[in-house]
Amino acid sequence: MKAFPSGKPFTPSGSIDDIQWGLSSKLARMVMKLAVRYYLRFSDDNTDILPPPEKGRKYLLYLHIPFCTNLCPYCSFHRFEMHQETAVRYFELLRQEMRMAAKLGYNFDSVYFGGGTTTILPQELAKTIDLAHELFDIKEVSCETDPDHVNEDNLEFTKDRIDRLSIGLQTFNDKHLEHIGRLEKFGSGSELYGKVSELIKHFDIINLDFIYNFPGQTEAELKSDIIKAKALSPQQITFYPLMFAPFAGKSLKEKLGKQGYEEEAKLFRLIAEKMIPEYMQRTSWTYGLNSTEMIDEYVVDNSEYLGLGSGAFSFLNGKLYANSFSLKRYSEMVSAGRSSVEKSVQFSNYSISQYRMMVEMFALNGQPENRPFAEYSSLKLMGAVSKGELTYKGMFLMSVMMKCFYNGMDYIRESMRSELKPEDERIIF
């Protein structure tokens, strides 16, 4: 399913002024939060192994690189502070795990590297991309990175291997960069702008990630970010509402202040007003110069995916698999030629249909292939859909629901990380 099956810009029905937080948004948030916590209950069975692929089914390959030089306080993803020897050995094990997947019979045409900082060891990343091409029919390589780890010193390892580079900028505003611990780490907004303007010259597709709805963020501040982002002319720009990691949420909220949902709705509206028509809206969060490139939320176009690496998730045949979050155990399992899967949960066909409806509507499809009657009818009653088309209100509701879904996944990550001990952060030789 594509957000733009006809290749034409998406035009929602209804007025953009209809976006209000209101009762329907609060209800959508509450329902989604309860649903995620109910469904994402992992079994304690650690004997699960990844199943072989089903004939004729398409899969995406997700590879997780859990290392950063410094840990951003708001980040909810599985990551550790960089340790050179551990990271080098980790890449070696990841490549071994890829060979195991190929032996099971899996093939992929797209690979997505997430993190952490995927480009933290450019030479190791290059070896891993080269192996992916050797093992599978890879046509597209996507990588997430920060503003510092792709530069003139390592372009030889990245520029001809990465087709799509997603750079986490978050904002050009120095005040907000300081609040989230990135000003000292990556430099000022003007320095970030300079770094990105150089990187854009070397990659076919660049996506810029921004965060909005910082507590106290004004419309003028967000408008400034949008103007500067568009001036760089990247192929894609993604705007995420601020999401706190569960373990950091309380302290950050005390430091930054409360987020307001009314404010989020206003800023959501502002983004749409300022991005269109130069950019086409592809999901509730992503805007593109055209309708063909892969978007950051790879789950939109890939109903099934295989995740390799510590802390990676796989969704296969209605079952969600979680790999070990311990680097020590991950190393032991893969070194022994075993799957690194540690926990899993099986979903019913109905719950899968509910999930796919949300994802397809998040991708701006007012008539998703999956339409559970009660849920879809409720969304229509809320004003999310009119005459089979997604409304502006529907776009915002899908943003709220996707945010709650990711928050639910954050709780899963945190529950698995809470079991870790200091020795789990290193690979012992």
C-alpha positions as CSV (number, residue, x, y, z in Angstrom):
1,M,0.0,0.0,0.0
2,K,1.4,3.4,-1.0
3,A,0.3,6.8,0.3
4,F,0.2,8.1,-3.3
5,P,-1.0,5.3,-5.6
6,S,-1.6,7.8,-8.4
7,G,1.5,9.9,-7.8
8,K,-0.6,13.0,-7.2
9,P,-0.5,15.3,-4.1
10,F,-2.7,14.3,-1.3
11,T,-5.7,16.6,-0.7
12,P,-7.6,16.0,2.5
13,S,-11.3,16.9,2.7
14,G,-12.5,19.5,5.2
15,S,-11.0,22.7,6.4
16,I,-7.6,22.8,8.0
17,D,-9.2,25.0,10.7
18,D,-11.2,21.9,11.8
19,I,-8.1,20.6,13.7
20,Q,-8.9,20.7,17.4
21,W,-7.7,18.5,20.2
22,G,-11.1,18.0,21.6
23,L,-12.8,15.0,23.0
24,S,-12.2,12.8,19.9
25,S,-8.5,13.2,20.1
26,K,-8.4,12.4,23.8
27,L,-10.6,9.4,23.2
28,A,-8.3,8.2,20.3
29,R,-5.3,8.6,22.6
30,M,-6.9,6.7,25.5
31,V,-8.1,3.8,23.3
32,M,-4.7,3.5,21.6
33,K,-2.8,3.5,24.8
34,L,-4.9,0.8,26.4
35,A,-4.8,-1.3,23.2
36,V,-1.0,-1.2,22.9
37,R,-0.5,-2.1,26.6
38,Y,-3.0,-5.0,26.2
39,Y,-1.6,-6.5,23.0
40,L,2.1,-6.0,23.7
41,R,2.3,-8.6,26.4
42,F,5.4,-10.7,25.7
43,S,5.5,-14.3,26.7
44,D,8.3,-15.6,28.9
45,D,9.1,-18.3,26.4
46,N,12.6,-17.8,25.3
47,T,12.7,-20.9,23.0
48,D,11.3,-19.0,20.1
49,I,13.3,-19.0,16.9
50,L,12.6,-17.0,13.7
51,P,10.4,-18.9,11.3
52,P,11.4,-19.5,7.6
53,P,10.0,-17.1,5.1
54,E,6.7,-17.7,3.4
55,K,6.9,-18.3,-0.4
56,G,6.0,-15.2,-2.4
57,R,5.9,-12.8,0.6
58,K,7.9,-9.6,0.6
59,Y,10.0,-8.7,3.7
60,L,12.0,-5.7,4.7
61,L,15.4,-6.2,6.5
62,Y,15.9,-4.1,9.6
63,L,19.4,-3.9,11.1
64,H,19.9,-2.3,14.5
65,I,23.1,-0.5,15.5
66,P,22.8,0.3,19.3
67,F,25.7,2.7,19.8
68,C,26.0,6.4,20.3
69,T,28.9,8.6,21.5
70,N,26.5,10.4,23.8
71,L,23.0,9.4,24.8
72,C,20.3,12.0,24.1
73,P,18.0,12.3,27.2
74,Y,14.7,12.1,25.4
75,C,15.6,9.1,23.1
76,S,13.6,6.0,23.6
77,F,15.5,3.6,21.3
78,H,17.8,0.8,22.4
79,R,21.3,2.2,22.6
80,F,24.5,2.1,24.6
81,E,27.4,4.5,25.0
82,M,30.1,3.7,22.4
83,H,32.8,1.1,23.2
84,Q,35.1,0.5,20.3
85,E,35.9,-3.2,20.8
86,T,32.4,-4.1,21.6
87,A,31.0,-2.2,18.6
88,V,33.5,-3.8,16.2
89,R,32.6,-7.3,17.5
90,Y,28.9,-6.4,17.3
91,F,29.1,-5.6,13.6
92,E,30.8,-9.0,13.1
93,L,28.0,-10.8,14.9
94,L,25.4,-8.8,13.0
95,R,26.9,-10.0,9.7
96,Q,26.9,-13.6,11.1
97,E,23.2,-13.2,11.9
98,M,22.6,-11.9,8.3
99,R,24.1,-15.1,7.0
100,M,21.9,-17.2,9.3
101,A,18.8,-15.3,7.8
102,A,20.0,-16.0,4.3
103,K,20.4,-19.7,5.2
104,L,16.8,-19.8,6.4
105,G,15.8,-18.7,2.9
106,Y,15.0,-15.0,3.4
107,N,15.6,-12.4,0.6
108,F,15.1,-8.7,0.7
109,D,15.2,-5.8,-1.8
110,S,15.3,-3.1,1.0
111,V,17.5,-2.8,4.1
112,Y,17.0,-0.2,6.8
113,F,19.7,0.5,9.4
114,G,18.3,2.1,12.6
115,G,19.9,3.0,15.9
116,G,21.6,4.3,17.8
117,T,24.0,5.9,15.3
118,T,24.3,3.6,12.4
119,T,27.3,5.4,10.9
120,I,29.3,5.4,14.1
121,L,31.9,3.0,12.5
122,P,31.8,3.7,8.8
123,Q,34.1,1.0,7.7
124,E,32.1,-1.7,9.6
125,L,28.9,-0.3,8.2
126,A,30.4,-0.5,4.7
127,K,31.3,-4.2,5.2
128,T,27.7,-4.8,6.4
129,I,26.1,-3.1,3.4
130,D,28.4,-5.0,1.0
131,L,27.4,-8.3,2.6
132,A,23.7,-7.4,2.3
133,H,24.2,-7.0,-1.4
134,E,26.1,-10.2,-1.6
135,L,23.5,-12.2,0.3
136,F,20.3,-10.6,-0.9
137,D,18.8,-8.7,-3.9
138,I,19.1,-5.3,-2.2
139,K,18.0,-2.4,-4.3
140,E,17.7,0.3,-1.6
141,V,19.8,1.0,1.5
142,S,18.5,3.4,4.1
143,C,20.4,4.6,7.1
144,E,19.6,6.9,10.1
145,T,22.4,9.1,11.4
146,D,23.2,12.2,13.4
147,P,24.7,15.4,11.9
148,D,28.3,14.5,12.8
149,H,28.9,10.9,11.8
150,V,28.8,11.4,8.0
151,N,31.5,13.8,7.0
152,E,34.4,14.4,4.6
153,D,36.5,11.9,6.5
154,N,34.2,8.9,5.9
155,L,32.2,9.7,2.8
156,E,34.3,7.1,0.9
157,F,32.5,4.4,3.0
158,T,29.0,5.9,2.8
159,K,28.2,8.0,-0.2
160,D,28.2,5.2,-2.8
161,R,26.6,2.7,-0.5
162,I,23.7,4.5,1.1
163,D,20.8,5.4,-1.1
164,R,18.7,7.2,1.5
165,L,20.2,9.0,4.5
166,S,17.9,10.2,7.3
167,I,19.5,12.9,9.5
168,G,18.2,13.6,13.0
169,L,18.4,17.4,13.3
170,Q,15.3,17.9,15.6
171,T,15.5,21.7,15.4
172,F,17.6,24.6,14.3
173,N,16.6,26.6,17.4
174,D,19.5,26.9,19.8
175,K,17.2,27.2,22.9
176,H,15.5,24.0,22.2
177,L,18.7,22.3,21.2
178,E,20.1,23.2,24.6
179,H,17.1,21.9,26.4
180,I,17.3,18.5,24.8
181,G,21.0,18.2,25.3
182,R,22.1,18.6,21.6
183,L,23.6,22.1,21.5
184,E,26.9,21.2,23.0
185,K,26.9,17.8,21.3
186,F,26.2,18.8,17.7
187,G,26.6,22.6,17.6
188,S,24.3,25.5,17.0
189,G,21.4,25.7,14.5
190,S,23.5,27.6,12.1
191,E,26.3,25.0,12.4
192,L,23.8,22.2,11.7
193,Y,22.5,24.0,8.7
194,G,26.0,24.2,7.3
195,K,26.7,20.5,7.9
196,V,23.5,19.4,6.2
197,S,24.0,21.7,3.2
198,E,27.3,19.9,2.5
199,L,25.9,16.4,3.0
200,I,23.0,16.9,0.6
201,K,25.5,17.2,-2.3
202,H,26.6,13.6,-1.8
203,F,23.4,11.5,-1.4
204,D,20.6,10.7,-3.8
205,I,17.9,11.0,-1.1
206,I,18.1,13.0,2.1
207,N,15.5,13.0,4.8
208,L,15.6,15.6,7.6
209,D,14.0,14.7,10.9
210,F,12.5,17.5,13.1
211,I,10.7,17.5,16.4
212,Y,7.8,19.8,17.1
213,N,5.7,20.7,20.1
214,F,8.6,21.4,22.4
215,P,7.1,22.8,25.6
216,G,6.8,26.5,25.0
217,Q,7.6,26.3,21.3
218,T,6.1,29.2,19.5
219,E,4.6,29.2,16.0
220,A,7.3,31.6,14.9
221,E,10.0,29.2,16.1
222,L,8.5,26.3,14.2
223,K,8.0,28.4,11.1
224,S,11.7,29.3,11.2
225,D,12.6,25.6,11.2
226,I,10.3,24.9,8.3
227,I,11.7,27.8,6.2
228,K,15.3,26.7,6.8
229,A,14.5,23.1,6.1
230,K,12.8,23.9,2.8
231,A,15.6,26.2,1.8
232,L,17.9,23.1,1.9
233,S,15.6,21.3,-0.5
234,P,16.0,17.8,0.8
235,Q,13.8,15.1,-0.8
236,Q,12.0,14.5,2.4
237,I,11.2,16.3,5.7
238,T,9.7,14.6,8.7
239,F,8.1,16.3,11.7
240,Y,7.6,14.1,14.8
241,P,5.6,15.3,17.8
242,L,7.9,15.3,20.8
243,M,7.8,11.9,22.5
244,F,9.5,11.3,25.8
245,A,11.2,8.0,26.6
246,P,9.4,6.4,29.6
247,F,12.5,6.4,31.7
248,A,13.2,10.1,31.0
249,G,9.7,11.5,30.7
250,K,9.3,12.7,34.3
251,S,12.6,14.4,34.6
252,L,12.4,16.0,31.2
253,K,8.9,17.2,31.8
254,E,10.1,18.8,35.1
255,K,13.0,20.4,33.2
256,L,11.2,21.5,30.0
257,G,7.6,22.0,31.2
258,K,4.3,20.4,30.1
259,Q,3.4,19.7,26.5
260,G,0.0,20.9,25.5
261,Y,-2.3,19.0,23.1
262,E,-4.0,22.1,21.9
263,E,-0.6,23.5,21.0
264,E,0.3,20.3,19.2
265,A,-2.8,20.6,17.1
266,K,-2.0,24.2,16.2
267,L,1.6,23.4,15.3
268,F,0.5,20.3,13.3
269,R,-1.8,22.6,11.3
270,L,1.1,25.1,10.8
271,I,3.3,22.4,9.3
272,A,0.7,21.5,6.7
273,E,0.1,25.1,5.8
274,K,3.8,25.9,5.3
275,M,5.0,22.7,3.7
276,I,2.3,22.4,1.0
277,P,2.4,22.9,-2.0
278,E,6.2,22.7,-2.5
279,Y,6.1,19.4,-0.7
280,M,3.5,16.6,-0.9
281,Q,2.2,15.2,2.4
282,R,3.0,11.4,2.5
283,T,2.0,10.5,6.0
284,S,0.7,12.5,9.0
285,W,4.4,13.3,9.7
286,T,6.3,13.1,6.4
287,Y,6.5,15.4,3.4
288,G,8.3,14.6,0.1
289,L,9.2,16.3,-3.1
290,N,7.7,13.2,-4.8
291,S,5.7,10.1,-3.9
292,T,8.1,7.3,-4.6
293,E,10.9,7.2,-2.1
294,M,10.8,5.1,1.1
295,I,9.6,7.0,4.2
296,D,11.0,6.8,7.8
297,E,8.0,4.8,9.1
298,Y,9.0,1.7,7.1
299,V,6.1,-0.2,8.8
300,V,3.7,1.7,6.5
301,D,4.8,0.0,3.3
302,N,6.1,-3.2,4.9
303,S,3.5,-5.3,6.8
304,E,6.2,-7.9,7.6
305,Y,9.9,-7.3,8.4
306,L,12.9,-9.2,9.8
307,G,14.9,-7.4,12.5
308,L,18.4,-8.4,13.3
309,G,20.7,-7.1,16.0
310,S,20.4,-6.5,19.7
311,G,17.0,-4.9,20.6
312,A,15.6,-5.4,17.1
313,F,11.9,-6.4,16.5
314,S,10.6,-8.7,13.8
315,F,6.9,-9.0,12.7
316,L,6.4,-12.3,10.9
317,N,3.2,-14.3,10.4
318,G,1.3,-12.4,13.0
319,K,3.9,-12.7,15.6
320,L,6.2,-10.0,17.1
321,Y,9.7,-11.2,18.0
322,A,12.1,-9.2,20.3
323,N,15.8,-9.9,20.1
324,S,17.9,-9.8,23.3
325,F,18.6,-6.3,24.6
326,S,21.8,-7.6,26.4
327,L,24.9,-7.4,24.2
328,K,26.4,-10.2,26.3
329,R,23.6,-12.6,25.7
330,Y,23.2,-11.5,22.1
331,S,26.9,-12.3,21.5
332,E,26.5,-15.7,23.2
333,M,23.4,-16.6,21.2
334,V,24.7,-15.6,17.8
335,S,28.2,-17.0,18.4
336,A,26.5,-20.3,19.1
337,G,24.6,-20.1,15.8
338,R,21.3,-19.5,17.5
339,S,18.6,-16.9,16.9
340,S,18.9,-13.9,19.2
341,V,15.1,-13.8,19.8
342,E,14.3,-13.7,23.5
343,K,10.6,-13.0,23.7
344,S,7.6,-13.0,21.5
345,V,3.8,-12.3,21.3
346,Q,1.2,-13.7,19.0
347,F,-1.5,-11.4,17.6
348,S,-5.0,-12.4,16.4
349,N,-6.1,-11.7,12.9
350,Y,-8.4,-9.1,14.3
351,S,-5.8,-7.2,16.2
352,I,-3.5,-7.3,13.1
353,S,-6.4,-5.8,11.1
354,Q,-6.8,-3.0,13.7
355,Y,-3.1,-2.2,13.5
356,R,-2.9,-2.2,9.7
357,M,-5.9,0.1,9.5
358,M,-4.2,2.6,11.7
359,V,-0.9,2.4,9.7
360,E,-2.7,2.7,6.4
361,M,-4.7,5.7,7.5
362,F,-1.5,7.2,9.0
363,A,-0.3,7.0,5.4
364,L,-3.3,9.1,4.4
365,N,-5.5,6.4,3.0
366,G,-9.2,7.2,3.9
367,Q,-10.3,3.7,2.7
368,P,-7.7,1.3,4.0
369,E,-7.6,-2.3,2.9
370,N,-8.2,-3.3,6.6
371,R,-11.4,-1.7,8.0
372,P,-12.7,-3.4,11.2
373,F,-16.3,-2.3,11.2
374,A,-16.6,-0.9,14.8
375,E,-13.2,0.9,14.7
376,Y,-13.6,2.4,11.2
377,S,-17.2,3.4,11.9
378,S,-16.1,5.2,15.1
379,L,-13.4,7.1,13.2
380,K,-16.0,8.2,10.7
381,L,-18.3,9.4,13.5
382,M,-15.3,11.4,14.9
383,G,-15.0,13.1,11.6
384,A,-11.7,11.4,10.6
385,V,-13.2,10.3,7.3
386,S,-15.6,12.1,5.0
387,K,-16.9,10.5,1.7
388,G,-14.2,8.0,1.8
389,E,-11.4,10.6,2.2
390,L,-9.2,11.3,5.2
391,T,-9.9,14.8,6.7
392,Y,-7.4,17.1,8.3
393,K,-8.9,16.0,11.6
394,G,-8.3,12.4,10.6
395,M,-4.7,13.2,9.8
396,F,-4.2,14.6,13.3
397,L,-6.0,11.7,14.9
398,M,-3.7,9.3,13.1
399,S,-0.7,11.3,14.4
400,V,-2.0,11.0,17.9
401,M,-2.6,7.3,17.6
402,M,0.8,6.6,16.0
403,K,2.5,8.6,18.7
404,C,0.7,6.4,21.3
405,F,1.7,3.3,19.5
406,Y,5.3,4.3,19.6
407,N,5.0,5.2,23.2
408,G,3.7,1.7,23.8
409,M,6.7,0.2,22.1
410,D,8.9,2.4,24.2
411,Y,7.4,0.8,27.3
412,I,8.3,-2.6,25.9
413,R,11.9,-1.5,25.2
414,E,12.2,-0.1,28.7
415,S,10.8,-3.2,30.3
416,M,13.4,-5.3,28.5
417,R,16.2,-2.8,29.3
418,S,15.3,-2.7,32.9
419,E,16.5,-6.3,33.3
420,L,20.0,-5.3,32.1
421,K,23.1,-5.3,34.3
422,P,26.4,-3.4,33.7
423,E,28.0,-6.6,32.2
424,D,25.2,-6.6,29.5
425,E,26.6,-3.4,28.0
426,R,29.7,-5.1,26.7
427,I,30.7,-8.1,24.6
428,I,33.2,-10.2,26.5
429,F,36.0,-11.7,24.4
